[in-house]
Amino acid sequence: DPPLEERNRRINLPGIFDLQWVPGSLGGSCTMVAIALADGSVQFADALTDGKVVDLSTPPCEEYMALTVDMLRHQDELMFTSSYSDGSIQIYQVAPDRIERIHTWHAHTLEAWVSTWSRSRGTIGSIVYSGGDDALFQAWDVRDASQEPSRRFLDRKTHQAGVCWITEIETHPHMVLTGSYDQNIRIWDWRNTSRPICTSQHDTGGG
């Protein structure tokens, strides 16, 4: 394998909590990243150039910080969900020249540590998972842009500390993995969410 190339390029930004590759092309670039920032905004930058190639960002806010961002390209639409320190979740639709917010709701009583799209067949683009410092693990139906998302699932008893990560297991449909500050990793079966099917404790040094 060729050696990794160091690129001495820097962009001055507020504190970065999360970043993720943008699937496909945006603004003519296939190396764009979305960045969740401490000023409450989500900005886009090209990882292989000296800065932003598209003037796209959500407005900054003094009242909260953007903690995570999760991109999704589905049916020719580019969207992202982001979670915030005030407990809210937001969903945006992205076009080459604008970002439009289509949902915002208060999902958690404390910091919303994570929101992520379901990518399973039948739920891709319609279900968003969320986890927060209040130890809640939830799933939301976001299909109807004219109404506030409805809760499809809520677990408030299993995690003994904040839920800080949620991801589906690509090779096993219906399987969802959660990470928590209680240092337990749990695997859930979306078809029966009464309790996780597997729990494993690891000394992660945190969440």
C-alpha positions as CSV (number, residue, x, y, z in Angstrom):
1,D,0.0,0.0,0.0
2,P,1.3,3.5,-0.7
3,P,2.1,5.6,2.3
4,L,-0.5,8.0,3.7
5,E,0.0,11.5,2.4
6,E,0.1,14.3,5.0
7,R,-1.9,17.3,3.8
8,N,-0.9,20.5,5.7
9,R,-4.2,22.2,5.3
10,R,-6.2,23.8,8.2
11,I,-9.5,25.4,8.6
12,N,-10.3,27.5,11.6
13,L,-13.5,26.3,13.2
14,P,-15.1,26.2,16.6
15,G,-14.7,23.1,18.7
16,I,-15.5,19.9,16.7
17,F,-17.7,17.3,18.3
18,D,-18.3,15.0,15.3
19,L,-17.7,14.8,11.5
20,Q,-18.8,12.5,8.8
21,W,-18.2,11.9,5.1
22,V,-20.9,13.2,2.8
23,P,-22.1,10.3,0.6
24,G,-21.7,11.0,-3.1
25,S,-21.0,14.4,-4.5
26,L,-21.8,17.8,-3.1
27,G,-20.9,21.1,-4.8
28,G,-18.9,19.1,-7.4
29,S,-16.7,17.5,-4.7
30,C,-16.7,13.8,-3.6
31,T,-14.5,14.5,-0.5
32,M,-16.9,16.7,1.5
33,V,-17.3,16.2,5.3
34,A,-20.1,17.5,7.5
35,I,-18.9,18.9,10.9
36,A,-20.9,19.3,14.1
37,L,-19.5,22.3,16.0
38,A,-19.5,23.9,19.4
39,D,-21.2,27.0,18.1
40,G,-24.3,25.0,17.4
41,S,-23.8,24.9,13.6
42,V,-23.2,22.1,11.2
43,Q,-20.8,23.1,8.4
44,F,-19.5,21.5,5.3
45,A,-15.8,21.4,4.1
46,D,-13.8,19.6,1.5
47,A,-11.2,17.4,3.2
48,L,-8.8,17.6,0.4
49,T,-8.8,21.4,-0.3
50,D,-8.0,24.5,1.6
51,G,-11.5,25.0,2.9
52,K,-15.1,25.0,2.0
53,V,-16.1,24.6,-1.6
54,V,-19.8,25.3,-1.0
55,D,-21.2,28.0,1.3
56,L,-23.4,25.7,3.3
57,S,-24.0,25.7,7.0
58,T,-26.8,25.7,9.6
59,P,-27.0,28.9,11.7
60,P,-24.9,29.1,14.8
61,C,-26.7,29.3,18.2
62,E,-25.5,30.6,21.6
63,E,-28.0,28.3,23.4
64,Y,-26.7,24.9,22.4
65,M,-23.8,22.9,20.8
66,A,-24.1,20.5,17.8
67,L,-22.9,17.1,19.2
68,T,-23.4,14.7,16.3
69,V,-24.2,14.6,12.6
70,D,-25.3,11.6,10.5
71,M,-25.6,12.0,6.7
72,L,-27.9,9.9,4.5
73,R,-28.4,9.9,0.7
74,H,-31.7,8.1,-0.2
75,Q,-33.8,8.3,-3.3
76,D,-31.7,11.1,-4.8
77,E,-32.1,13.2,-1.6
78,L,-29.3,14.2,0.7
79,M,-30.3,14.6,4.3
80,F,-28.7,14.7,7.7
81,T,-29.8,14.4,11.3
82,S,-28.0,16.3,14.1
83,S,-28.3,16.2,17.9
84,Y,-27.8,19.1,20.3
85,S,-26.8,19.9,23.9
86,D,-30.2,21.3,24.7
87,G,-31.8,17.8,24.1
88,S,-33.1,18.6,20.6
89,I,-32.9,16.7,17.3
90,Q,-33.0,18.3,13.9
91,I,-33.3,17.0,10.4
92,Y,-32.1,18.9,7.3
93,Q,-32.4,18.5,3.6
94,V,-29.3,19.5,1.6
95,A,-29.2,20.9,-1.9
96,P,-26.0,22.3,-3.7
97,D,-27.0,25.8,-2.8
98,R,-29.0,25.6,0.4
99,I,-29.9,23.7,3.6
100,E,-33.5,23.4,4.6
101,R,-34.6,22.4,8.1
102,I,-37.5,20.0,7.9
103,H,-37.8,18.8,11.5
104,T,-36.8,20.0,14.9
105,W,-38.1,18.6,18.2
106,H,-37.1,18.2,21.9
107,A,-36.2,14.5,22.2
108,H,-34.3,14.4,25.5
109,T,-34.4,16.2,28.9
110,L,-30.6,16.4,29.0
111,E,-28.0,16.5,26.2
112,A,-28.9,14.5,23.1
113,W,-25.6,12.7,22.6
114,V,-26.5,11.0,19.3
115,S,-29.0,10.8,16.5
116,T,-28.6,8.4,13.6
117,W,-30.6,7.2,10.6
118,S,-31.9,3.7,10.2
119,R,-30.6,2.2,7.0
120,S,-32.5,-1.1,7.1
121,R,-34.8,-2.0,4.3
122,G,-38.2,-0.6,4.8
123,T,-37.1,2.0,7.4
124,I,-34.3,3.9,5.6
125,G,-35.0,7.6,5.5
126,S,-38.1,7.2,7.8
127,I,-36.7,6.2,11.2
128,V,-34.1,8.1,13.3
129,Y,-32.6,6.7,16.5
130,S,-31.6,9.0,19.4
131,G,-29.8,8.6,22.7
132,G,-29.1,11.1,25.4
133,D,-27.5,11.9,28.8
134,D,-30.9,11.1,30.3
135,A,-30.2,7.4,29.5
136,L,-33.1,7.2,27.0
137,F,-32.8,5.1,23.8
138,Q,-35.5,6.0,21.3
139,A,-36.6,5.6,17.7
140,W,-38.6,8.3,15.8
141,D,-40.8,8.2,12.7
142,V,-39.8,11.2,10.6
143,R,-41.7,10.5,7.4
144,D,-44.2,13.3,7.6
145,A,-42.5,16.7,7.3
146,S,-45.8,18.5,8.2
147,Q,-46.0,16.9,11.7
148,E,-43.6,16.5,14.6
149,P,-41.9,13.1,14.6
150,S,-43.7,10.4,16.5
151,R,-41.9,8.1,18.9
152,R,-41.8,4.5,17.7
153,F,-39.8,3.1,20.6
154,L,-38.6,4.2,24.0
155,D,-36.4,2.4,26.5
156,R,-35.8,4.3,29.8
157,K,-34.7,1.4,32.1
158,T,-31.9,-0.5,30.5
159,H,-29.0,2.0,30.3
160,Q,-27.6,3.0,33.6
161,A,-26.0,6.1,32.2
162,G,-26.1,8.3,29.1
163,V,-26.5,6.6,25.6
164,C,-23.7,8.0,23.6
165,W,-23.7,5.9,20.4
166,I,-26.2,4.0,18.3
167,T,-25.5,2.1,15.1
168,E,-27.2,-0.7,13.0
169,I,-25.3,-3.9,12.3
170,E,-25.1,-4.0,8.5
171,T,-24.7,-7.7,8.2
172,H,-27.6,-8.5,10.5
173,P,-30.9,-6.8,9.6
174,H,-33.0,-5.6,12.5
175,M,-29.9,-5.5,14.8
176,V,-29.0,-2.3,16.6
177,L,-26.0,-1.7,18.8
178,T,-25.9,0.9,21.6
179,G,-23.0,2.3,23.5
180,S,-23.4,3.9,27.0
181,Y,-21.4,5.7,29.7
182,D,-22.3,2.7,31.9
183,Q,-19.5,1.0,29.8
184,N,-21.9,-1.6,28.5
185,I,-22.3,-2.4,24.8
186,R,-25.8,-3.8,24.0
187,I,-27.2,-5.5,20.9
188,W,-31.0,-5.0,20.3
189,D,-33.3,-6.8,17.9
190,W,-35.7,-4.2,16.4
191,R,-38.4,-6.9,16.1
192,N,-38.5,-7.4,19.9
193,T,-37.3,-4.4,21.9
194,S,-38.4,-5.5,25.3
195,R,-34.8,-5.9,26.3
196,P,-31.4,-6.3,24.6
197,I,-30.5,-9.7,23.3
198,C,-26.9,-9.3,24.4
199,T,-25.0,-7.1,26.8
200,S,-21.2,-7.0,27.2
201,Q,-19.3,-4.8,29.6
202,H,-16.0,-3.4,28.6
203,D,-13.6,-1.0,30.3
204,T,-13.8,1.7,27.7
205,G,-12.6,4.5,30.0
206,G,-15.9,6.3,29.4
207,G,-18.7,5.9,26.9
